[in-house]
Structure formats: structure tokens, C-alpha cells
Amino acid sequence: MLLNFSKMHGLGNDFVMVDAVSNNVFLSKDQIIKLADRHTGIGFDQLLMVESPYDPDLDFHYRIFNSDGSEVENCGNGARCFAKFVRMKGLSNRYRL
């Protein structure tokens, strides 16, 4: 599997950012677990995936997955890295995210 991603670090945690809108990516729980493996995969604490927005007033939607493939509601360190990723990739023109 070929996957375009960015890896970021924030306060001791590492995150993989995936733009699923531009790259049309879907990752299963098993694929996330394999990617999270620090010996055979990319290795990360959490994976954050940018998806198309569910609300037309929003620029995007994002989901957060732990290295065990489970989805979580929020992560402060991940959100900070995610905001930088969105800016770097030009996924939003808004001043505030």
C-alpha cells in the first residue's frame, strides 16, 4: 500500500497525518494497527485523518485513531499538530481553525 502522510511530533507524542480528501484513502482498523507498529510500520501514537466535511460550513472533518486502531474523540497534542498540517497543506484559508 502506498500512502502519502506527514509525521509530526508534539510534546513527546508522534502523529501521522493523512489527507484522505486529496488522496481518497480509507484505512481499516487492521491497516492502522500495522502502520502503527514501530518495527514494521511507520510507528506512531495516533493517526489523524482529514476527511471531507459533513457540514457545508466547514472546510474539513478529522478523525483520530490510536495505535491499536480504536477511534478517539480528541487529543490536545494531536489537534495542535493537525492545525499546523492543515495550514502547511493549504486545506483551509481561514485564519482560525
N, C-alpha and C positions, 0 to 999 in steps of 0.2 A: 504494500500500500504506500503510495506517495502522498505525503501530507505537508502542506505549507503551514508553518507555525512560527511563532516567536516565543522565546523563552525569556522570562523576566524574573527578577528577584526582588523581594521586599521584606525587610526586617527578619531575615533568616528563613523565609519560605521561598520556594520556587514554583513558578506558574508557567503553564503552557497556554498560549493564546491562539485560538483558531478562528479565522474569519470564515464561517460556514456560509455566509451570504455570497461572497465573491467566488468561493471555491466549491460551492454546492456539496458540502460534506455532511455525512451522518456517521456518527460513531456509536457502536453498540457498547454495552457495559463491558463485555469481554475485550473489545478493542481498547477501551480506555485503560483497563487493568494491564494489558500488555504494554501499552505505551508508557504507563507509569513506572514500570519495572526499571530500576536504576542500573541493572546489569545487562538487560537485553533490549530495553526500550529507550525512550528519551529520558525518563525519570523526572518526576515532579510531585509536589504536594497536592496541587489542584490543577485542573484543566478548566479554562474559561472559554466558552464558545459564543461567538457573536452570531445571532440569528436574525432573520427578517422580523420586523416589528409586528406585534399583534394589534397594535393601536396605530392608526394612520397619523396621529400627532407625535409619534415617537420615531427616532431615527433607526433604532435597533432594539433588540431584546437580547439578553445574555443569560446563559445558564452556567452553573458552577458544578463541577464533579470532583469528588475526592479521588485519591489514587486507587481506592477499592471499587470505583465505578458508581458509587452512590451519589445522588444529586443532593446538593445542599442549598439552602435559601440565600445565604450571604457570607461574605468574607471581607473584612475590612482591608487587609493587606492586598488581597486579590483585586478588590474594587479600585484601589489606587493604581495598581499596575494596569488594570483594564482601561482606566481613563487615559493613561499615557499611550497605551496601544491604539485606542480609538483615535486619538489625536495624530499619532505617527502615521497611521494608515489612511487618514483623511476620511474616516467613516461618519464624521459629524462636523458640521460647520458652526455648531452652537458654541458660545463662549462657556456656558455652564452645562455640565453633563449630569 
